[in-house]
Amino acid sequence: MIAYCPNSLFRISAELAPLRCPLTALPLEYTALPPFDPQQIDTSVAGLWRYGAMLPILPKPRPRVTLGEGWTPLVADRWAGHAIHWKLDALMPTGSYKDRGVSVMVNWFLGQGAKTVVDDSSGNAGASLACYAARAGLTARIFVPESAPEPKRAQIAVYGAELVEVQGPRSMARSAAETDTQNSRAVVYASHAWHPTFLLGQMTCAWEIWEQLGRRTPDWLVAPVGNGGLLLGTWRGFQHLQQSGLVDRLPRLMAVQAEPYTPIFDAFQAGVMEIAPDPRVEKISADGIAISYPVHARAVLEAVGQSGGIVVAVEDHDVRAAQERLAVRGLFVEPTSATVAAAIEQHRTQFGEKESVVAILTGHGLKNPPKLI
């Protein structure tokens, strides 16, 4: 596989290479993937590695490190008067969708001989990396903002990773992690936000939805957006299906952000592709998408525009209310997940009466549960 720079012709071979394009400072992505071949789906394999033939990241014959992540339920429901399917990516080994990308990323790092992996995280990605690093026999060090919820910090630590709390905004944790990896070639920056293999793992979400809908594309895909890896990776998965001749259309995207962390929403409303740095520090319920300067902002805006979709923003009180209403329907998710339910309620007129809608629920409710009074 080859990593490429978005909006340029610059390409880098798939080795331990920089994570940013030298020409644009944008994240690298992989291209030249094998065509998606339904005959190559291995139904005897549990989870996302049923698509292993389309994810050629491991030097053979190394066995994959996996906990059965992926192939999560797609549950039919009605919400705000509209038929909908919830993609339950909260039902992963560590309770978050991040296991898709982290599983693929850790297997790639193993193939490159890595020994110690480092990341910055508000909680879910750090817990996922700590888990899969432990499973793979790697050392993990996770830098988290001091505002990260206690259950998420505890989960990181219980896997045996070194937990480093950083004062200040989320961006300070990223800076600390990047600095930490500059001192030794044995310590690698396994960034869920920057590393191109993470997006490969997220592509499998689209492939599962396609299979679970009877090899069809939904009319709408709704997902929370912080750095943008979930929405972008799933969009890339649907694009790959189209490029392989398996679907004739792509879903429209509804990208959901949470106030006041709305740089992509603000850019979409202004009709621009650039976002301005905003080093705010404000605690919100949807901590998983409290990102002031999203890594994939430009790519997400391009995807939303290409799809004919929209970017929306929801208020904190609406998120908490949606979390409670989901729970009494048997769907206990963290507030970041509940943003999509709040968005669908507020923007349901966007959906045609007969249009199919898939919304991704990203994290389990025990990650950040409601406070009982």
Secondary structure as GFF3:
##gff-version 3
##sequence-region A 1 373
A	DSSP	beta_strand	2	4	.	.	.	ID=ss1
A	DSSP	beta_strand	11	13	.	.	.	ID=ss2
A	DSSP	beta_strand	29	31	.	.	.	ID=ss3
A	DSSP	three_ten_helix	38	40	.	.	.	ID=ss4
A	DSSP	three_ten_helix	47	54	.	.	.	ID=ss5
A	DSSP	beta_strand	74	79	.	.	.	ID=ss6
A	DSSP	beta_strand	82	88	.	.	.	ID=ss7
A	DSSP	alpha_helix	98	111	.	.	.	ID=ss8
A	DSSP	beta_strand	116	120	.	.	.	ID=ss9
A	DSSP	alpha_helix	124	136	.	.	.	ID=ss10
A	DSSP	beta_strand	139	145	.	.	.	ID=ss11
A	DSSP	alpha_helix	150	158	.	.	.	ID=ss12
A	DSSP	beta_strand	162	166	.	.	.	ID=ss13
A	DSSP	alpha_helix	170	180	.	.	.	ID=ss14
A	DSSP	beta_strand	187	189	.	.	.	ID=ss15
A	DSSP	alpha_helix	196	212	.	.	.	ID=ss16
A	DSSP	beta_strand	220	224	.	.	.	ID=ss17
A	DSSP	alpha_helix	229	243	.	.	.	ID=ss18
A	DSSP	beta_strand	252	258	.	.	.	ID=ss19
A	DSSP	alpha_helix	263	270	.	.	.	ID=ss20
A	DSSP	three_ten_helix	287	289	.	.	.	ID=ss21
A	DSSP	alpha_helix	297	307	.	.	.	ID=ss22
A	DSSP	beta_strand	310	314	.	.	.	ID=ss23
A	DSSP	alpha_helix	316	327	.	.	.	ID=ss24
A	DSSP	alpha_helix	335	346	.	.	.	ID=ss25
A	DSSP	three_ten_helix	348	350	.	.	.	ID=ss26
A	DSSP	beta_strand	357	361	.	.	.	ID=ss27
A	DSSP	three_ten_helix	365	367	.	.	.	ID=ss28
###
